[in-house]
Amino acid sequence: MHDARFAAFHATDPDDKQWHTDVANGLARDLEAIPASAHIAPALVRDIGTVASEIESASDARATQLLSLASQFDAFRASLNDPAAWVRRLGTAPHSVHVRTSAVWEAFATAEPVLSRSLGTVTCKRALFAAMDKRFGARRKLSGYEGWRGVALLDVGVPS
């Protein structure tokens, strides 16, 4: 955002100036939409920016390694590290609504990319589904269906 504002300030072409201003404003809106503490240490922001920049320019293998390393630090961990905490954020739906086991896992894995990679094992699925069973009752097995009734996967950290 700082770079875009700097470029807009120094642009000589009005169209170029407007484009950089629009980019900076878009990034500012995106930043405002992120639910985060208002008091983030500037050093932490710089560190995250450095890692993000390196990940963007890295090969796929290196980016995977960097994300794996980053996930070990609290600053990079999402609030979804605990499957039970993620389940608590789920909404209720009419009892006639069925949510499939696969849909819950897909939403969880989409919401937390690091977990979907590092914990995308049988063990992690069991932990998530046990939390779902505890809150919404044991999975029902009907013909062609395995999942929970009365669960809404609304606004649980899944990017739209």
Residue pairs with C-beta under 8 A, 6 or more apart in sequence:
1 24
1 27
1 28
1 31
4 20
4 21
4 23
4 24
4 27
5 20
5 21
5 24
7 16
7 20
8 17
8 18
8 20
8 21
8 24
11 17
11 20
44 75
47 75
48 75
48 76
51 66
51 70
51 76
54 66
55 63
55 66
55 67
58 66
64 117
67 113
67 114
67 117
68 114
68 117
68 118
70 76
70 114
71 77
71 114
71 118
76 114
77 114
78 111
78 112
78 114
78 115
78 157
79 85
79 157
80 86
80 108
80 111
80 112
80 115
80 157
81 112
81 115
83 108
83 124
83 127
83 128
83 131
84 127
84 131
84 134
86 108
86 111
86 112
86 128
86 131
86 156
86 157
87 128
87 131
87 132
87 134
87 135
88 135
89 155
89 156
89 157
90 135
90 151
90 152
90 153
90 154
90 156
91 151
91 152
91 153
91 154
91 155
92 150
92 151
92 152
93 99
93 150
93 151
93 152
94 150
95 149
95 150
96 149
97 149
97 150
97 151
97 152
98 140
98 142
98 145
98 147
98 148
98 149
99 147
99 148
99 149
99 151
99 152
99 153
100 145
100 146
100 147
101 129
101 139
101 146
101 147
103 147
103 153
104 128
104 129
104 132
104 147
104 148
104 151
104 153
105 125
105 128
105 129
107 153
107 156
107 158
108 115
108 116
108 128
109 115
109 116
109 120
110 116
110 158
110 159
111 156
111 157
111 158
111 159
112 157
115 124
119 127
129 139
132 139
132 148
132 151
133 139
133 148
136 148
136 149
136 150
136 151
137 148
137 149
139 146
139 147
139 148
140 146
140 147
140 148
140 149
